[in-house]
């Protein structure tokens, strides 16, 4: 909105409005806007959730230290979602196809997560949306994104190709299997973040780290000269994704203000499903599909721990981990929650640094 109002309409009236054409300026505005919305509205939002008694239910078979969290308001993902949408609508260019798809993804997956939380917390259905139904709707959305990318590829020359990080211009052509790959990536990242959201501040900080790193990649991919110098795929319009991702960074930091230990609010599926899906979509749009596996290593490890635990237990009736997801395993090993969370943050930062290193090690 601001781009059209100040740059396209009013730049001739006052030349300083030309600054609204720059992605870096609007990204800065997006991060501050979403941050302030969360900080200003967070207290009121928590109060309303308490009034409606939308409180977290704590599993009895988990770490007993979590029992004190019973009654903490959840569904805080709504606050994150509103902050991101409002900020993106103000600062991003709405004629950019990537922004439109990210907005649709936020609403679609956010609504799916909301319905799951609503059934569990308001309707007192402990299972919420059953896993198969949730997976169906996530997959359906991912298929629609795959179809859209087939007809509107980010970079036609590399339509079905994925870049191998750290190798100079090395690509693997997956042909039609590429679209299956991106469906798995979107659905997988959405559910992986959902599984990671189990300790105060854990998932949201890992999302902030991933969103910031991908924002840098998006800016570089959208700049024809820089992308050429760094030997990464140039994607027309990808720079605008930076604005959206910075809105996520701001909203994440604002939410962390209330979600830091001891948490005053949890994001619930309302937040985790769409945040994970958006991260996956952004990586695909900027042709950094495999770098997300490294950058989102925490999410990958959490998801793998659940898959391993379930598959091994079904076959042998034995557990590989004391409890899955992985963060609960470390808690049951005797580590305090805050220590587990901060160590996971550190690993997330290290993975982001390693991801940035791929830009020069080619």
C-alpha positions as CSV (number, residue, x, y, z in Angstrom):
1,X,0.0,0.0,0.0
2,X,2.7,2.5,1.0
3,X,4.6,1.7,-2.2
4,X,1.7,2.7,-4.4
5,X,0.7,5.7,-2.3
6,X,4.0,7.3,-1.6
7,X,6.2,6.2,-4.5
8,X,3.9,5.9,-7.4
9,X,1.5,8.6,-6.5
10,X,3.4,11.2,-4.4
11,X,7.1,11.0,-5.4
12,X,6.7,14.0,-7.7
13,X,5.1,16.0,-4.9
14,X,8.0,15.3,-2.5
15,X,11.1,13.6,-3.7
16,X,12.1,11.9,-0.4
17,X,9.1,9.6,-1.1
18,X,11.4,7.9,-3.6
19,X,12.8,5.9,-0.7
20,X,9.7,3.7,-0.8
21,X,10.9,2.1,-4.0
22,X,13.8,0.4,-2.1
23,X,13.2,-3.1,-0.8
24,X,15.6,-2.6,2.2
25,X,13.6,0.5,3.4
26,X,10.3,-1.3,3.1
27,X,11.7,-4.4,4.8
28,X,12.8,-2.2,7.7
29,X,9.3,-0.7,7.9
30,X,7.8,-4.2,7.8
31,X,9.9,-5.5,10.7
32,X,9.1,-2.5,12.9
33,X,5.4,-2.5,12.1
34,X,4.8,-6.2,12.9
35,X,7.0,-5.9,16.0
36,X,5.0,-2.9,17.3
37,X,1.7,-4.6,16.6
38,X,2.6,-7.6,18.6
39,X,4.1,-5.5,21.5
40,X,1.1,-3.1,21.6
41,X,-1.7,-5.7,21.2
42,X,-0.1,-8.7,23.0
43,X,-1.2,-7.8,26.5
44,X,-4.8,-7.2,25.4
45,X,-4.8,-10.4,23.3
46,X,-3.6,-12.5,26.2
47,X,-6.3,-10.9,28.4
48,X,-9.0,-11.8,25.9
49,X,-7.8,-15.4,25.5
50,X,-8.0,-15.8,29.3
51,X,-11.5,-14.4,29.3
52,X,-12.6,-17.0,26.7
53,X,-10.7,-19.7,28.6
54,X,-8.6,-20.7,25.5
55,X,-5.9,-22.4,27.6
56,X,-3.2,-25.0,26.8
57,X,-3.8,-28.6,27.9
58,X,-0.7,-30.3,29.2
59,X,0.0,-34.0,28.5
60,X,0.4,-36.1,31.6
61,X,3.0,-38.4,30.0
62,X,5.4,-35.5,29.3
63,X,8.0,-33.8,31.6
64,X,6.3,-33.1,34.9
65,X,7.8,-29.6,35.0
66,X,5.3,-28.7,32.3
67,X,2.3,-29.1,34.5
68,X,2.7,-25.6,35.8
69,X,2.0,-24.4,32.3
70,X,-1.6,-25.7,32.4
71,X,-4.0,-22.8,31.8
72,X,-1.6,-20.7,29.8
73,X,-3.5,-19.0,26.9
74,X,-2.8,-20.5,23.5
75,X,-3.8,-19.8,19.9
76,X,-1.4,-16.9,20.0
77,X,-0.6,-17.6,16.4
78,X,-3.5,-15.4,15.6
79,X,-1.5,-12.4,16.9
80,X,1.4,-13.4,14.8
81,X,-0.7,-13.9,11.7
82,X,-2.5,-10.5,12.1
83,X,0.8,-8.7,12.6
84,X,2.4,-10.3,9.5
85,X,-0.6,-9.7,7.3
86,X,-1.1,-6.1,8.3
87,X,2.6,-5.3,8.0
88,X,2.9,-7.1,4.6
89,X,-0.2,-5.3,3.2
90,X,1.3,-1.9,4.2
91,X,4.9,-2.4,3.0
92,X,5.0,-5.1,0.3
93,X,4.1,-4.8,-3.4
94,X,0.8,-6.5,-3.9
95,X,1.4,-6.9,-7.7
96,X,4.2,-9.4,-6.9
97,X,3.0,-13.0,-7.5
98,X,5.2,-14.3,-4.7
99,X,3.7,-12.0,-2.2
100,X,0.2,-12.9,-3.2
101,X,1.0,-16.6,-2.8
102,X,2.6,-16.0,0.6
103,X,-0.5,-14.1,1.7
104,X,-2.8,-16.9,0.5
105,X,-0.5,-19.5,2.2
106,X,-0.6,-17.6,5.5
107,X,-4.4,-17.4,5.4
108,X,-5.0,-21.0,4.3
109,X,-2.6,-22.7,6.7
110,X,-3.4,-20.2,9.4
111,X,-7.1,-21.1,9.1
112,X,-6.3,-24.9,9.1
113,X,-4.3,-24.4,12.3
114,X,-7.0,-22.2,13.8
115,X,-9.7,-24.9,13.2
116,X,-7.4,-27.5,14.8
117,X,-6.9,-25.3,17.9
118,X,-10.6,-24.4,17.9
119,X,-11.8,-28.0,18.0
120,X,-9.3,-28.9,20.7
121,X,-9.6,-25.9,23.0
122,X,-13.1,-24.5,22.4
123,X,-15.0,-27.7,21.4
124,X,-12.9,-29.8,23.8
125,X,-12.2,-32.4,21.2
126,X,-8.8,-33.6,22.4
127,X,-7.7,-34.8,18.9
128,X,-8.7,-31.7,17.0
129,X,-8.6,-32.3,13.3
130,X,-7.4,-35.8,12.8
131,X,-3.9,-36.2,11.4
132,X,-4.9,-37.7,8.1
133,X,-7.4,-34.9,7.5
134,X,-4.9,-32.2,8.4
135,X,-2.3,-33.8,6.1
136,X,-4.8,-34.0,3.3
137,X,-5.6,-30.2,3.4
138,X,-1.9,-29.4,3.7
139,X,-1.1,-31.6,0.7
140,X,-3.9,-30.1,-1.3
141,X,-2.5,-26.6,-0.7
142,X,1.0,-27.7,-1.6
143,X,-0.3,-29.3,-4.8
144,X,-2.0,-26.0,-5.8
145,X,1.3,-24.2,-5.2
146,X,3.1,-26.8,-7.3
147,X,0.6,-26.3,-10.2
148,X,1.0,-22.5,-9.9
149,X,4.8,-22.8,-10.1
150,X,4.5,-25.0,-13.1
151,X,2.6,-22.3,-15.0
152,X,4.5,-19.4,-13.4
153,X,8.0,-20.7,-12.6
154,X,10.2,-18.5,-10.6
155,X,13.0,-19.1,-13.0
156,X,11.9,-21.0,-16.2
157,X,15.4,-22.1,-17.1
158,X,15.6,-24.0,-13.7
159,X,12.0,-25.0,-13.5
160,X,12.6,-28.6,-12.3
161,X,16.2,-28.2,-11.2
162,X,17.5,-27.9,-7.7
163,X,20.9,-26.4,-6.8
164,X,23.4,-28.4,-4.7
165,X,24.6,-26.0,-2.0
166,X,28.4,-25.4,-1.8
167,X,28.9,-26.5,-5.4
168,X,29.4,-24.1,-8.3
169,X,26.4,-24.1,-10.6
170,X,25.7,-27.8,-10.0
171,X,22.0,-28.7,-10.5
172,X,20.0,-31.9,-10.4
173,X,17.1,-32.1,-12.8
174,X,14.3,-33.9,-11.0
175,X,11.9,-33.6,-14.0
176,X,8.3,-34.1,-12.8
177,X,9.5,-35.5,-9.5
178,X,10.5,-31.9,-8.6
179,X,6.8,-31.1,-8.0
180,X,6.5,-34.0,-5.7
181,X,9.6,-32.8,-3.9
182,X,8.2,-29.3,-3.3
183,X,5.0,-30.7,-2.1
184,X,6.9,-32.7,0.5
185,X,9.0,-29.7,1.4
186,X,6.0,-27.4,2.1
187,X,4.0,-30.1,4.0
188,X,7.1,-31.2,5.8
189,X,8.2,-27.8,6.9
190,X,4.7,-26.9,8.1
191,X,4.5,-30.0,10.3
192,X,8.2,-29.9,11.4
193,X,7.6,-26.4,12.9
194,X,4.5,-27.7,14.5
195,X,6.4,-30.5,16.2
196,X,9.1,-28.1,17.4
197,X,6.6,-25.8,19.1
198,X,6.8,-27.4,22.5
199,X,9.0,-25.3,24.8
200,X,8.9,-21.6,25.6
201,X,10.5,-19.5,22.9
202,X,11.9,-22.5,21.0
203,X,10.0,-22.6,17.7
204,X,9.5,-18.8,17.4
205,X,13.2,-18.0,17.7
206,X,14.1,-20.8,15.2
207,X,11.5,-19.3,12.8
208,X,13.0,-15.8,13.3
209,X,16.5,-17.1,12.5
210,X,15.3,-19.0,9.4
211,X,13.1,-16.1,8.1
212,X,16.0,-13.7,8.5
213,X,18.4,-16.0,6.7
214,X,16.0,-16.7,3.9
215,X,15.2,-12.9,3.6
216,X,18.9,-12.3,2.8
217,X,18.9,-15.1,0.3
218,X,15.7,-13.7,-1.3
219,X,17.2,-10.2,-1.6
220,X,20.3,-11.6,-3.2
221,X,18.3,-13.9,-5.6
222,X,16.2,-10.9,-6.7
223,X,19.3,-8.7,-7.6
224,X,20.6,-9.6,-11.0
225,X,24.1,-8.4,-10.5
226,X,24.7,-9.8,-7.0
227,X,23.1,-13.2,-7.9
228,X,25.3,-13.4,-11.0
229,X,28.4,-12.6,-8.9
230,X,27.5,-15.2,-6.2
231,X,26.5,-17.8,-8.8
232,X,23.0,-18.3,-7.4
233,X,19.8,-18.5,-9.5
234,X,18.4,-15.1,-10.4
235,X,14.6,-14.9,-9.7
236,X,12.7,-11.9,-11.0
237,X,10.7,-10.4,-8.2
238,X,12.2,-12.5,-5.5
239,X,13.6,-9.5,-3.6
240,X,10.1,-8.6,-2.6
241,X,9.9,-11.8,-0.5
242,X,12.4,-10.0,1.8
243,X,9.7,-7.6,2.9
244,X,7.3,-10.5,3.8
245,X,10.0,-12.4,5.6
246,X,11.1,-9.4,7.6
247,X,7.4,-9.0,8.7
248,X,7.7,-12.5,10.1
249,X,11.0,-11.6,11.9
250,X,9.3,-8.6,13.5
251,X,6.2,-10.5,14.5
252,X,8.3,-13.3,15.8
253,X,10.4,-11.0,18.0
254,X,7.2,-9.3,19.3
255,X,5.6,-12.6,20.1
256,X,8.8,-13.7,21.9
257,X,8.3,-10.8,24.3
258,X,5.4,-12.7,25.7
259,X,6.4,-16.3,24.8
260,X,9.8,-16.2,26.6
261,X,10.1,-18.4,29.6
262,X,7.9,-18.5,31.6
263,X,5.6,-18.1,28.6
264,X,2.5,-15.9,29.0
265,X,1.0,-17.3,25.7
266,X,1.6,-20.2,23.2
267,X,1.2,-19.9,19.5
268,X,-0.6,-23.2,19.0
269,X,-1.2,-24.8,15.6
270,X,-2.7,-21.5,14.5
271,X,0.8,-20.1,14.3
272,X,3.1,-23.1,13.8
273,X,1.4,-24.6,10.7
274,X,1.4,-21.4,8.6
275,X,4.9,-20.2,9.7
276,X,6.5,-23.6,8.7
277,X,4.6,-23.6,5.4
278,X,5.6,-20.0,4.6
279,X,9.3,-20.8,5.3
280,X,9.1,-23.8,2.9
281,X,7.3,-21.8,0.2
282,X,9.9,-19.0,0.4
283,X,12.8,-21.4,0.0
284,X,11.2,-22.9,-3.0
285,X,10.4,-19.5,-4.6
286,X,14.0,-18.3,-4.4
287,X,15.3,-21.7,-5.6
288,X,17.1,-22.5,-2.3
289,X,15.1,-25.7,-1.7
290,X,18.0,-27.8,-0.3
291,X,19.5,-25.0,1.8
292,X,16.3,-25.1,3.9
293,X,17.2,-28.6,5.0
294,X,20.4,-27.1,6.6
295,X,19.0,-23.8,7.7
296,X,16.0,-25.5,9.3
297,X,18.1,-28.3,10.8
298,X,16.4,-27.9,14.1
299,X,13.0,-28.5,12.5
300,X,14.4,-31.4,10.5
301,X,15.9,-33.0,13.7
302,X,12.6,-32.6,15.6
303,X,10.5,-34.2,12.8
304,X,13.0,-37.0,12.3
305,X,13.0,-37.8,16.0
306,X,9.2,-38.4,15.8
307,X,9.4,-40.4,12.6
308,X,12.2,-42.6,14.1
309,X,10.4,-43.0,17.4
310,X,7.1,-44.0,15.9
311,X,8.5,-46.4,13.2
312,X,10.9,-48.2,15.6
313,X,8.3,-48.5,18.4
314,X,5.7,-50.0,15.9
315,X,8.3,-52.7,14.9
316,X,10.1,-53.4,18.2
317,X,7.9,-51.9,20.9
318,X,11.1,-50.1,22.1
319,X,11.9,-46.4,22.2
320,X,14.9,-44.8,20.6
321,X,14.3,-41.5,22.6
322,X,13.0,-41.1,26.1
323,X,10.3,-39.0,24.4
324,X,9.7,-37.4,21.1
325,X,10.0,-34.7,19.7
326,X,13.7,-34.4,20.5
327,X,13.5,-31.4,22.9
328,X,11.5,-33.5,25.3
329,X,14.2,-36.2,25.2
330,X,16.7,-33.8,26.5
331,X,14.4,-32.6,29.2
332,X,13.8,-36.1,30.4
333,X,17.6,-36.6,30.4
334,X,17.7,-33.9,33.1
335,X,18.4,-30.6,31.3
336,X,16.3,-27.6,32.3
337,X,13.9,-26.3,29.7
338,X,15.7,-23.0,29.3
339,X,19.0,-24.7,28.7
340,X,17.5,-26.9,26.0
341,X,15.9,-23.9,24.3
342,X,19.0,-21.8,24.3
343,X,21.2,-24.6,23.1
344,X,18.8,-25.2,20.2
345,X,18.9,-21.5,19.4
346,X,22.7,-21.6,19.3
347,X,22.6,-24.6,16.9
348,X,20.0,-22.7,14.8
349,X,22.3,-19.7,14.5
350,X,25.3,-21.9,13.6
351,X,23.2,-23.5,10.9
352,X,22.3,-20.1,9.5
353,X,26.0,-19.1,9.4
354,X,26.8,-22.4,7.6
355,X,24.0,-21.6,5.2
356,X,25.4,-18.1,4.4
357,X,28.8,-19.8,3.9
358,X,27.3,-21.6,0.9
359,X,27.2,-18.3,-0.9
360,X,31.0,-18.1,-1.3
361,X,32.0,-21.8,-1.1
362,X,31.2,-22.5,-4.7
